Amino acid sequence: MNRKSDGIVVSGLVVAVLLVVGLACKGLGVWQAFLTDLDTGRMEAQADMYAQAAIQTQAQAELVRAEGEKAILQQAALAVAADRRLVTFYALSSNVIVIGVLVIVALGVGLIVGLFVGKGGRHVGA
């Protein structure tokens, strides 16, 4: 009877070992799934961090581009203002020249008229 009992005990131990091994494998699978979920979460967080860095870099690039365009527009406005002053100067210069020429012509005409009137007046009075 001892042999029979020993066989039952050994069979029971084999079943118990198989159950423990089965549960350990199941637990190991759950543990590996947990670790995989942790790694996935970490990778997703890192991907989000890279996406945010890319958005920030793009925003900084657009800011630099806008500042460059602003500087170009400011220089263009300064050039237009300088051109306007130059055009005004040339317009005034040409007006002064025209007025000067008119004054010289008027003086010349006045001188000529004065000479003729002066000569004619002496003849009449003599």
C-alpha positions as CSV (number, residue, x, y, z in Angstrom):
1,M,0.0,0.0,0.0
2,N,2.9,2.2,0.5
3,R,3.8,2.0,-3.1
4,K,0.3,3.0,-4.1
5,S,0.4,6.0,-1.8
6,D,3.8,7.0,-3.0
7,G,2.5,6.9,-6.6
8,I,-0.4,9.1,-5.8
9,V,1.8,11.5,-3.9
10,V,4.2,11.6,-6.8
11,S,1.3,12.1,-9.3
12,G,0.0,14.9,-7.1
13,L,3.4,16.5,-6.9
14,V,3.7,16.3,-10.7
15,V,0.3,17.9,-11.1
16,A,1.2,20.6,-8.6
17,V,4.5,21.3,-10.3
18,L,2.7,21.5,-13.7
19,L,0.2,23.9,-12.2
20,V,3.0,26.1,-10.7
21,V,4.9,26.1,-14.0
22,G,1.7,26.9,-15.9
23,L,0.9,29.8,-13.6
24,A,4.5,31.0,-13.7
25,C,4.4,31.0,-17.5
26,K,1.1,32.8,-17.4
27,G,2.5,35.3,-14.9
28,L,5.6,35.7,-17.0
29,G,3.4,36.5,-20.1
30,V,1.5,39.1,-18.1
31,W,4.8,40.6,-16.8
32,Q,6.1,40.8,-20.4
33,A,2.9,42.4,-21.5
34,F,3.2,44.9,-18.7
35,L,6.8,45.7,-19.7
36,T,5.8,46.0,-23.3
37,D,3.1,48.5,-22.3
38,L,5.6,50.5,-20.3
39,D,8.0,50.6,-23.3
40,T,5.2,51.6,-25.6
41,G,4.1,54.4,-23.3
42,R,7.7,55.6,-23.0
43,M,8.1,55.6,-26.8
44,E,4.9,57.5,-27.3
45,A,5.9,60.1,-24.8
46,Q,9.3,60.4,-26.5
47,A,7.5,60.7,-29.9
48,D,5.3,63.5,-28.5
49,M,8.3,65.3,-27.1
50,Y,10.0,65.2,-30.5
51,A,6.8,66.4,-32.2
52,Q,6.6,69.3,-29.8
53,A,10.3,70.1,-30.4
54,A,9.6,70.1,-34.2
55,I,6.6,72.4,-33.7
56,Q,8.7,74.8,-31.6
57,T,11.6,74.7,-34.1
58,Q,9.1,75.5,-36.9
59,A,7.6,78.4,-35.0
60,Q,11.1,79.8,-34.2
61,A,12.0,79.5,-37.9
62,E,8.8,81.4,-38.9
63,L,9.5,84.1,-36.3
64,V,13.0,84.6,-37.8
65,R,11.6,84.7,-41.3
66,A,9.0,87.3,-40.2
67,E,11.7,89.4,-38.5
68,G,13.7,89.2,-41.8
69,E,10.7,90.3,-43.8
70,K,10.1,93.1,-41.3
71,A,13.7,94.3,-41.8
72,I,13.4,94.2,-45.6
73,L,10.1,96.2,-45.5
74,Q,11.7,98.8,-43.1
75,Q,14.6,99.2,-45.5
76,A,12.3,99.5,-48.4
77,A,10.3,102.2,-46.6
78,L,13.5,104.1,-45.8
79,A,14.5,103.8,-49.5
80,V,11.1,105.2,-50.6
81,A,11.4,108.0,-48.1
82,A,14.9,108.9,-49.4
83,D,13.6,108.7,-53.0
84,R,10.8,111.1,-52.1
85,R,13.2,113.6,-50.5
86,L,15.4,113.3,-53.6
87,V,12.4,113.9,-55.9
88,T,11.3,116.9,-53.8
89,F,14.9,118.3,-53.9
90,Y,15.1,117.9,-57.7
91,A,11.6,119.4,-58.1
92,L,12.5,122.4,-55.9
93,S,15.9,122.7,-57.7
94,S,14.2,122.8,-61.1
95,N,11.6,125.3,-59.8
96,V,14.4,127.5,-58.6
97,I,16.2,127.2,-61.9
98,V,13.0,128.0,-63.8
99,I,12.3,131.0,-61.6
100,G,15.9,132.2,-61.9
101,V,15.7,131.9,-65.7
102,L,12.4,133.8,-65.7
103,V,14.0,136.5,-63.5
104,I,17.0,136.8,-65.8
105,V,14.7,136.9,-68.9
106,A,12.6,139.6,-67.2
107,L,15.6,141.6,-66.3
108,G,16.9,141.3,-69.8
109,V,13.6,142.3,-71.3
110,G,13.4,145.1,-68.8
111,L,16.9,146.3,-69.7
112,I,16.2,146.1,-73.4
113,V,12.9,148.0,-73.0
114,G,14.6,150.5,-70.8
115,L,17.3,151.1,-73.4
116,F,14.7,151.6,-76.1
117,V,12.6,153.8,-74.0
118,G,15.6,155.7,-72.7
119,K,16.9,156.3,-76.2
120,G,13.5,157.3,-77.4
121,G,12.9,159.6,-74.5
122,R,16.2,161.5,-75.2
123,H,15.3,162.0,-78.8
124,V,11.9,163.3,-78.0
125,G,13.2,165.7,-75.3
126,A,16.2,167.0,-77.5
